[in-house]
Amino acid sequence: MAKRNRQVDLMDQARASSTFDPTKLTVMIYDKYYDYLIYPLYLEADQRNSDETVVSRRAAFHRVESSLGLLDSMKMPHIYSGLDREGLYLEGVRRARVITSDMIAHNHSHFQWLNERYQICNSSPFGMNFLMFRRTIELQGTPEQQRHWLPQIDQMSINGAYAQTELGHGTFVRGIETTATFNVETDTFTIHSPTPTSVKYWPGGLGFSCSHALVAARLITQGKDHGVHMFMVQIRSLDDFTPVYGVELGDLGMKIAYNGTCNGYARFRYLAVPRSSLLAGHAQVSREGTYSQTQTQKDTLPISKRVYSTMLDTRRNIVRCVAFGLAQAVTIAARYSTVREQGRLMFADAAEQEERAIVVFQSQHYRLLALIAQSYAILFAAKDFDLKYESLIREQANDIHTGLPFMHALSTGLKAWATTIASTGATDARKMCGGHGFVALSGLPEIEGTVSATVTFEGENYVMWQQLMTYLFKQVKASCAGHGVDVEVKGYMDGVRAYLNSGMAPASTPGCEKGEFLNGRTLLSIYQERSQRLLAAAYSSYTEMCGRCSPAEAWNKCMMSTLSAGQGYVEYIVLKSFQERTYSTSTGDAPLSRVLSQLFSLFALTTIVTPGLSFASGSFLEYGLLTHGQLNVARLHIIELLADLLPNIIALTDAWDFTDSSLCSALGCKDGNIYERLLSWTQQLPANTGSTVEKAWTAPEGMQEFFKASRL
């Protein structure tokens, strides 16, 4: 228990002010029980107690943190002990071994997609083994390949990387240059990096940690290029872990974050691998070198599209991850703001001259609560996408792939929106902690770095937006032509077509004086109509431009309006996910339902009123969906929501259930004892316990000679 002081008392008071039980929200965050209540279509046979996952994961965190020696929060974490590149990697290996061993020994997956610090799986040297590496074999391997490789992966007999990205190509998979040429004489493929830009560059764990890699390469046989396929390739000896002959491996060096793993490069020089290395669930090469694809009556999906399933899995993990990353940053900022007393209210009289906790200043708790609302919005959207993805995988197992185009498009939009929101939010959370937030010991610089990195993971965001819009434009075109439209967007596209046919007639806005538009369902309908109008306008501009120039030039000239439409669509989808968890199904807990409803409204209204990240910030007014008077009503209602939610800031962040060790922050520990902890950790820094000053004084061209020279 923390020593009693002013900061601990302030934190206790803030926690006691909560109007709801945060443990109820913790269960909603971590357990699928509530997801299946909201979406009974996805209900599975497994009907566990709703808090079982929370109990299990808390036990796992305690075992891991105990094993790593992290339970004493007054002891500075080893990560801050001045580790160099090698030391950071070795610390990553130490942590990865503990969490992986715990998953195997206790048969759970709590650290499969987020590690013990809630960083995405590829921040661990072993993280890709259980996700992209394993998932690709599940989706693209034959039953024989699955039986051979999956048990080895699950028991960590091998460790795998997913080697797709090259120096010259990332998102554009069709541009991959690595080749896999079949040799009939030897019954082998030759994996080769023909150019410097074909070197595999960036895959997690590739540098030092992996024995095998799934290599994306162009399959060439009988002189014909059949496009990119995946190959299982051993890259290191399982005896001494040296690179196999024909493979050059290395680490990329220090990064902004994720230095506990070895993002690496691989250069292949005519490496021969057996024909069985080709993941042959959907495409095969015979002993004679004949290429063929597996097709059934229902299965018409090209092999080039099948790789999307792995990318979908990765992107959904990224979206889920950044919800937790933003939540970590705002948890630290909220706890710091609660106990940091600084400044006085402007124009205060003599009786109000005492310093205030900075959380009471409206500018501070507005930013905090807006970020808290965003973190929950991202989480709920991610949970919805998870359910849709699970349904897609079940369909694909039965050779039904009709849902893949929509899911791929949605994954690109959610990934682009969520990572942009989370990255900007993590930076703002750091700024809310003033100078203390700039210190590494606050934990915020690393969290900011890990979240920011996701903006370019699995595709740069502006490329992602364009992929979403390519899909949406195809659906608009099909709808206008009377052709089939994907079932997931049919009703939505009917609305878009209506706006195109009506010449974008003005909207009819709900009553302003009574604040009717503040109703949750009305807000959702406003977001839907706004997004449909943005899409209709963007499509109309593009088709008109195509009459004057080539489609490629038209696309580039209309890109900003196109991006606006993409963002509007995703914001509607995200708000819909939030609304369904707030209004469609009661949580069975009135205080929690009330807080979620308030948080939903805050997210919806702040996105309208302060759209700092929007490509089309004026579109709600531009299309007549809201009036200037309604915007003023919205601003006043935001102030009311802030007052209602202020007592729950700590409870809303406590609900994420972060341990002190997982935050790794002197400012963010649960007890609020920020000053004593920050000073204690500072005193433990190697620079303050070693001979740094002596070395700086006596070093050649150091301080000693400088001071002597200045005294002459």
N, C-alpha and C positions, 0 to 999 in steps of 0.2 A: 504494500500500500504506500502511496506517495506521502511524503512528509507534508504536513499541513502548511500551506502558505496562501498568499492572496490569490495566486493563479489557480491553485487547486480548488479553492473555494468558489471562484468564478465559474470554473468548469462544472463543478457539482451543481451550482445554481442553474446553469444553462441546461444541464441534462434533466434536472428536476422540473423544468418549465414545460417539457414536452406534453403535448395533448394526446399522444398516441403511443402505443408500445412498439418500439422499433424492431423488436425481434419478430413481430408478425410480418413486417416488410422484408426482413432478412430471409424468411422462408420463401416469400414471393420471388426474391432475387435469385435464389440458388436452386429451388426445386421446381421441377416441371409439373408438379401436381396442379398448380393454379393454371398453368398453360393449358392443360388438358381440360380443366373445367371451363375455360373460356372457349376452347376449340374442341368440343367433344368428338369432332370428326377424326382427330388425331389420337384419340384415347387408346392407350395400350393396355395390355393385360396386367402389367405391373402396377399394382395399386398400393404403393407404400404409404406409410404415415407421412404427412406433409413436411414434418420437420426432420425426417431421417437423414436427408442429405446434409443438412446444417450440422447435426450432431456428428456425423461421420467426418465431415471436412474439418471441423474444429479439432477433433481428435488427431487427425492427420497433421494439421499445422502444429499442434503442440508437440507431437513426436519429432517432427522434422526440426523445429526450432530448438528443441531440447538437444537433439543430436548435434546440431550445428553450434551450440553454445550461445544462443541468441535470446535467452529468456530474461537476462538482466538488461533492462532498457537504459540503465545509467552507464553501461559499458559501451564505448564507441564501437560501432560495427566495423569488422575487419576490412570492409570494402573501402573505408576511408583512411586506411593505414599507409597511404603513399605507394600503392602497388603500381608497378610498371606494366607494360603490355603483357609480358609473360605471367606476372603475378595475378593480374586480373583474370586471365584465361584459366590459370590453375585454380583460382578461387571459384570460377564458374564450374569447373569440372567437379570440385569438391561438393558444391551445392547440388549439382545435377545428379551425382551419384546417390546422395542421400534421398532426394525426392523420388528418383526412379526406383531405388531399392524399396522405399516405402510403398510405392504403388504395386510393385510385384509381390512384396511380402503380405500386404493387407488387401490385395485384390480390389483396388479402387482406381479411379481415373481423375482425381481432383487436381492433379498437376499436369494433366495431359495437354491442355491447350493454354493454360496460364501457369507459370511457375510459382514458387513460394512467395515471390514478390509481386505477383499479379502482372508480370510482363509476359508478352506473347511467347508462345512455345519456342520459336526459333532464337530466343535470347539464351536458351540453354544448349550446350554442346550436343545433348541427346534429344532435343525437342522435336526435330523434324522426323525422327525415326518413327514416332507413334502417330504422326499426322500425315503430312503430304506423302512421305515415303510409303507408309503402310496403306494409306487410303488409295493411292494410285495402283498398288498391287491388287487391292480389293476390287477396284473398278475396272482395271484393264488386264489383269492377269487371268490365265486359265485356271480352272479348279486345281489342276496339278501344281501350277506355280504358286497358287495360294497356299496349298497344303505344305509345300516345301518351305516357303519363305516366311509366312506369317508367324508360326511358332518361334522361329529364330528371332524375329523382331520383338515379339512379346516378352521373351525371356532375355533380351539384350545380348544374345549370342553374336549378333551383328548390329551395327549402327549405320543408318543410312542417311544420305543427303538427296535432295531433289534438285538436280543440276539442269536447269532450263535456261536461266538468264545468261547471256553472253556479254562480252565487252561491247559489242556493237548492236545488240538487240535485246530488249526486255519484253515489253508488252506485246510487240509485234512478233508473235510466235512464228508466223509464216516466214519471217526473215532469218530464222536460225540457220547458221552455216555449218555447224558440226555435221559430219557425214558418218553414216554406217553402211558400208558397202559390202554386199554379200559375195563371198568367194565360194563357188561351187566345188572347187578342188579340195578345199580344207573344211568345208561345211561350217564356216565361221563368218562373222561380220568383222570388218575392220573399222574401228572407231578412230576418227582423225579430226584434228583441228586444222583446217587448211589455211587459215589466215589468223593474224593477231586478233581481229575482231571476233573470231569464232571461239576464243578461249572462254570457257565457262567462268563467270565472274559474279560474285556476290552470294552464291548459295550458302545457307547457314550450315555450320558444322563441316563444311567441305575442306577447310584448311588443314586441321589437325585431328579431327574427332571421328571421322567416319571411315568404316571399312568398305562400304559399298555406296554406290550412287545410282539413282535412276537418271539416266542421261537422255535428254531430248536431242534427237539427231535425225537427219534426213535419211530415210531408208532408200537405198539404191540397189537395185538388182536387175540384171539383164540390161544394163545401160539406162534404166528408167528410174526417175526420181519419184517416189510415191509419197513424198511429204514427211512431216515430222512424226516420229513414233518414239516410244519410250523403251529403253534398254536397261536391263539390270547389269551393272558393271562393278566388279570388285576392283577397288582402287588402292587398297592397302593390304599387306600381309596380315593374316590373323595370328602369326607367330611373333613377329617383332614390330608390326605396324608400320613398316617402311613402305613407301609407294611401290606399287607393282611396276615392272618394266614397261615403259611406254606411257607412263602417266607422270606428269610434273604437277606437284601440289604446293600450295602456300597460303598464307594468311594475308588479309588485306591491310592489317595494321589497325591503329587506333581509329575509332569512330566517335561520333557525338555520344552514342550510348551503345548498349548491347556488347560491351567489351568482355563479358563473361563467356562469350562464344567466339568461334573462329570463322567468321564469314571469309570464304576463301576463293581461290581460283584453281582451275584444273585445265591443263593443256594435254591433249591426247596426241601421241605420235604413233600412228599405225598400230593401235592396240587391237589384238585379235581376241574376240570373245565368241563363245559358242552360239550356234543358231538359237538355242533355247533362251538366250539372253533377251530376245525380243519378247516384250509382254504381248502375248498372243491371244488375249481374250476376244479381240475384235479383228485382228489381222494376222495372217500367217505367211511364212515363206517356206515352201517345200524344199526337200533335199535337192531338187533339181533347180531351185532358184525361182520358182513360180510364186508370184505374189497373189494373195487372195484375201478377201474380207469376209467375215462371218455375217451372214444376213439371214433374217427370218422374214416371214410374211409381214410382221408388224414392224420390223426393224429396218428403217430406211435412213437412219442418221449417218452422215459421212464420218469416217474415222477422224477427220480433222476437227469435228465438233465434240468428239467424245472426251477429249482432254479437258473440256470445260468443266466437267464434274469435279476434277481435282481442284481447279481454280476456284470454283464455287465454294468448296469446302474451306479453302484457305481464306477467301474473302469474308465468309461468314465468321470465321474465327477472328479476323482483323476487326470487324465491326463490333463483335462482342468484347474484344480486348480493349478497344479504345473507350468503351463505356466505363470499364473499370479504371483505366488510366486517368481519365478525366475525373472520375469519382475520387481517386486517390489524391490528386492535386487539390481538389476543392475541399476534401476532408482536412488536409493539412491547413489550408487557408482558413477554413471555418474555425478550427480549434485555435489557431493562432489569433484570429480576429476576436475570439471570445474572451481571451485572457490578456491580450495586449492592450494596455491602457495608455493612451497617448492623445493629447490634444483636448480641447474644450469646445463645447458648442458655441458657434458664432453668436455674438450679441448676448451671451449669458450674463445674468446679473451676479452680484457678489455671492449669492447663495448657491450658484451653480458653477463655481470655478474649479471644482475637482475634475481630474482627468477622467475620461470615459473609455470604456472598452470600445475599440474601433468598430466592432460589429454593430453598434447602435447607430452609427452614421449611415444615413440612407444610401449614400453612394456605395458604401461597402457592402451592406446586406442586399442591395439590389443586384450587384454583380455576383455575390455568392449564390443567391437563390436562383438567379437566371442560369448559372452554371450547373447547379444541382438539378434544376428542371431539365437541362439539356442532357445530363448524364443519364437520367431515368428515361428520357425520350429515346436515346440511342439504345439503351438496354432493351426496352420493350420492342423496338423495331428489330433488334437482333434476335430476340426470342421468337418473334413471329416468323422471321426468315428461317430460323432453325427448324420450325415445324413444317414449313413449306418444303425445305430441303429434304427432310426425312421422308416426306410424302413422295417427292421426286425420285429419291433413291429406290423406294419400294416399287414405283412404277417402272423405273429403268431396269430393275431386276426381272421384270416381266416384258422386257423389250418395248416398253412404251416411253417414247422420248418427246412427246408433244409439248411437255411443260418446260423443256430445257431452254428454248430461246428466251422465254419470259424470265425465267429464273436467272439466266446469265445476265440479261439486261438489268434486272433489279439489283443483282449483286454489284454491278459496276456503279450504279447510282448510289446505293446505300454506302458502299465503301468510300466513294468520293465525298459524299456529304458528311458522314460520321467522322472520318479522319480529319477533315478540315475543321469541323466544329470542335472536336476534341483537342486538336493541336492548338488552335487559337485560345481555347478555354484554359488549357494547362499553362500557357504563357501568362494569361491574365491572372490565374491563381497565384503564380509566382510573384507577379507584380504586386498583388494585394498584401504580400508579406513584407513589402518594403525591402530594405537592404538585407535583412536576415534571410529573405527568400533567395538572394543571390548566392549565398554561401552553400557549398556542396553539402554541408552537414544538415541543411534543411531538408534534403531529399528531393527538393523541387527541380533543380537543374537536370538531374538524371531522369525524373519522371517526364519533364518537358521534352527531353531528348528522345526518350523511348516512344512517346506518343507522336512526336513530330516525324519520326522515321516512317510511321505507317502511311503518311501521305504519299510516299512513293513505293511502298510495298505493293507487289502484285499489280503494278500499273500506276503511272502518274495520273493524278486526278483529272486533269483537263482532257486526257485521253479517255479516261473512264466516262466522263460526261458525254463525250462524243459517241462512245459505244452504246450508251443508253439511248441517245437521241436517234441513232441509226435504226434501232429497233422500233422506237415509237413512231418515227416517220414511216417505216414500212407498214406499221399497223394502221396509221391514218390513211395511207394510200390504199390499202386493201379495203378499209371500211368505205371510203368514198367510191371505190369501184364496185362495191357490192360483193366483194369476195370474202372468203372466210377470215375471221379475226380470231386471234388466240382467246380462249375462253376467259383467261384471267383478266383481260382488259376490254372485253366486248362492251359492257355497259359504259365504261369510261369513254371508249372511242365513239359510242353513239352520241355522247354529249359533245365531243370535239367536232364531229361531223355536223351536228346541228348548228354550232357556232359558225362554222365555215359556210353553211348554206344560208344562214340568216344575215351574213355580213357583219357579224360581231355586234348584234343589237345590244343596247345598254342593259346593264343588270338592274334587277329590282332589289333594292337594299332593304333589310328589315328595319323596324322602327328604331330611331335613335334615342328619343327621350326616355323610353322605357328600358333601354339597354337590352332589347330582345336578342341582339346579335351576340351577346355574351354567353348565351346558352351553348353548352358544349357541342350539341349536334348542329346548331346553326353555324358555329365557328368552323366545324368540319366541312359543312356544305360550302362555306365561303372559300375555304382553301381548295376544295375540289373545283369549284367554278373558276377560280383564279388560275389554277394549273391547266385546266382545259382551254381557257382562253389564251393563255401563253403559248400552249402547244399549237392551237389553231393559227395564231398570228405568226408563229415561227414557220410553220409549214407553208402558209400562204406566201410569206416573204421568200422562202426558198424556191417554191415552184415558179413564182413570178421571175425571180432572178435567173432561173434555169432557161427562161426564154431569151435571155440576153447573153448568156455565157455558158460554158461547160458546167456540168453538175459539180465537178470538183471545185471550180472557181466559185460557183454559187454557194457551195457549202462553206468555203472559207470566208466569203464576204458576209454571210449571215450567221457566223459562228456565235457571236455574243447573244443574239436573240435566241439562238438555239440552246445555248447553255442556260439561259434564263428559264426556258421551258423545262429543261431537265431538272433543274433545281426545284422549280415549282412542283413538279410531279413527285419528287422524293419527299419534299416537305409535307405534301398531302398524305403520302403513304405513311410517313412517320407519325403524323398527327392522328391518323386513323388507328394505328397500333396503340398509341397512348390512350385514345378515347375508348377503345374496346376494353382496355384493362380498367378504365376508370368508371365507365357507365354501363357497359353491357352486362357485366357480372358482378354481383356484390361480393366483396371479400369476406362478408360475415362479420366485419368489424367496422362499426359506424365511424369511430374516430379516424381510422386509417383510410376509409373510403373518402372521408371529407378532405383529408390532407392530399390524397392523390388527385381529387377533383380540383383542388386549389392549384396544385402543381401543374396539372394539365392546362388550366386556364392561363397560368403564368407563362408557360412555354408558348402557347398559341399567341398570346397578346404581345409578349416581348419580341417574338419573331416578326410581328407586324410593325411594332412601334420602333424597335431599334434593330433594324435588319442589317447589321454591319457586314455580314458575310454574303448578302444576297446579290445576285446579278441583276435582279429586277425589283429594287426596293420600293419603287413607286407603283407597282402593278395593282395593288389593292385599290388605290385611288384612281389609277389610270382607267381601269375597266368599270368604275362606278360601283365596285363591290362594297366600299365603305366611303362615307363622307368625312369631311374635315371635322364635323361635329362628333361623329362616331369615334374618330381617333382621339379626340379629347376625352370622351367617355371611357375609352380603353385605357388611356393613361391614368385617369382617376381610379379605375378599377384595379390597375396594377398596384397602385399605392395601397389600396385596401388589402390586396392579396399579400403584399409584403408584410403588412402589420399582422395579418393572420398567421403567416408562415414563420415569422421571425422567431417565435419561441421554439420552433421545431428544427432549426438549422442543425443543431448537434444531433438530434434524433435521426434526421434524414441522412446524415453522413455516417452515424454509428450503424445504421441499418446495413451498410455494405460489409460490416463485420471484419474490417481490416485489423490485423494484429499490429502491435507496435513494430515488430520486427519486419513485417511486410512493407510498411511505410518507410522504414529506414530513415526516419526524420527526427531530429532533435526538437522540431517545432510541432510535430503532429502526434505525439503520444497521447494516449487516451486520457491520462490524468491531468493534462494541461500544465505540467511543471516545466515550462519551456526554458526559463532562464537558468535554473540550476543544471538542467540537462545539457543545454547548449554550452555553458561554461565548462562542465565536466568533460564533454566530448572534445571541446577545443583544447583543453589541457592535456588530453591524451594523444593529440596529434603527434606523429613522429617528429615533425619540425620543431615542436615545443618540448620534446623529451630527449632529443639527440644533440648533435654537435653542429647544427646548421649555422649558427652565428659564428662559431669558431672557424668553420670551413670558409664561410663568406669573407671573414677577416683576413685569413692567411692565404687564400687562393691567389695564384698569379693574376695580376690585373684586378685584384679584389679590393675590398674596402680599405685595408691597411695602407697600401701604397697610395691610394687616393687621398686619405686623410693626411698622411705624412706630406705628400706633395702640396696639399692645400695650405699646410702650416708654414711652409718655407717662404 
